[in-house]
Amino acid sequence: MAATRLIPMHTQKNCSIRKCLKDRTDYAKNDEKTNQGEFVSSYECDPKTVDKEFELSKSQYDLFSSSRRGDIIAYQIRQSFKPGEITPEEANQVGYETAMRWTKGNHAFIVATHIDKAHIHNHIIYNSTSLDNKRKFHNFFLSSIALQKVSDLVCLEHGLSVIKPRRYDEREKRTVYPNRKSIRDKIREDIDLIMTKNPKDMNELLKFLEEMGYEIRRGKHIGVKGEEQKSYIRIDSLGTGYRDKDFEKIFSGEESFNPPPREKQSHRYEKPEKKFDMLIDIQEIIAKGKGPGYERWAKVHNIKQISQTLIYLRDHDIRDMDELAKRAGESSARFTELSQTIKDAEKRLAEIAVLKTHIINYSKTKDVYVAYRKAGYSKQFFEAHREEILLHKAAKEAFGQLEGGVPKLKDLNQEYAELLQKKKDAYAEYRSIKEENKKLQMAKHNLERFLNQQDEEQKEKEKQHNRSGQSL
């Protein structure tokens, strides 16, 4: 099997023809790629001086022809073979025969077989000027297809496999792409990491960011710039949970750091995909008096829906009802499991946030409460420090409900960070499994309705057949 490609080789700006030819041919003849030149062959030229010979022929072409030379100085054919199917010697021979048939022996060429990759491949470079220096090779419409046919014929003669042509819609398409992380996502993740260290104020947060390599622009609106950034990005532009008022509440102890989960945003318009719908019950519609016109529409609609279901089953390699039921059950179970995981994580995150607030309040109001106790629980002292005393009492009450004593703030921060990451990971899978589960359940429903309908029609046909037999 050989995949071929025809590439016109143009002159480059501020570069002579000889220099352009030398650069291209030197790469093809590279000793490390061709086993010290062992797998280099040629026709009507010397591989050592091919660049000079090609240039000379173009100079002579200018003398014979009054037409403009053009900027195409040569053509290259790349011919790649299936790994393990051919030897370097035979690959060079196949390349030579392909070039000879393609040029009909009218153009000089070299064939360089590269063996430095897992797949052996040829670099065939032929002169755009003919051997008589009077004509030039002119590329034509669909020339690559014609070249592929010539290459396939040579491969068949050598007992090699050929590429089976497939329509565009039958070719494998890439459906999984690596996730690209935006600059703002990276800044958010770095801030999330810093907040697990429990900075006491904004200045300490910015100090941590500087230690991570960020440049800080202070002023009315704080901006940060990382190594890959060309300009500063305002922190309050990162969204909910990262605005100035959010950090003020966090550092004052009113709230804990708990940014909402972020979903990847797309600015491209995407046509909404038509969702699976329940099959229409024709008999029920007719019973309501819709008439034969609506009956015909309902039949067409049912056909469309079951067709969509069959396409979905084919794309996901589901061959029978048992497999469909199994996948639908597994998807439903996984969806329920992820939902519960997210709920449990959110519940615990809220508990930790409240507990951290109580620990901070207890620490801040401890001295006031000690003084209040020394004052003999004076009403006057209580009225003067009502808020601090109530906060202290609320913290002590919350601590009394804990089992095993009050945890350390450091341990809570670590648990909070782990739960936050667990929630993010579960939420990412939750979004995809939610859509998959919906499609599987609807496909199962559509197929069951369709099969039941077929059974009912078959039973009705058998009844009519029995009746006709009895009447005879």
Secondary structure, 3 states (H helix, E strand, C coil): CEEEEEEEEECCCCCCHHHHHHHHHHHHCCCCCCCCCCCEEEECCCHHHHHHHHHHHHHHHHHHCCCCCCCEEEEEEEEEECCCCCCHHHHHHHHHHHHHHHHCCCCCEEEEEECCCCCCEEEEEEECECCCCCCECCCCCCHHHHHHHHHHHHHHHCCCCCCCCCCHHHCCCCCCCCCCCCHHHHHHHHHHHHHCCCCCCHHHHHHHHHHCCCEEECCCCCEEECCCCCCCEEHHHCCCCCCHHHHHHHHHCCCCCCCCCCCCCCCCCCCCCCCCCCCCCHHHHHHCCCCHHHHHHHHHHHHHHHHHHHHHHHHCCCCCHHHHHHHHHHHHHHHHHHHHHHHHHHHHHHHHHHHHHHHHHHHHHHHHHHHHHHCCCCHHHHHHCHHHHHHHHHHHHHHHCCCCCCCCHHHHHHHHHHHHHHHHHHHHHHHHHHHHHHHHHHHHHHHHHHHHHHHHHHHHHHHHHHHHHHHC
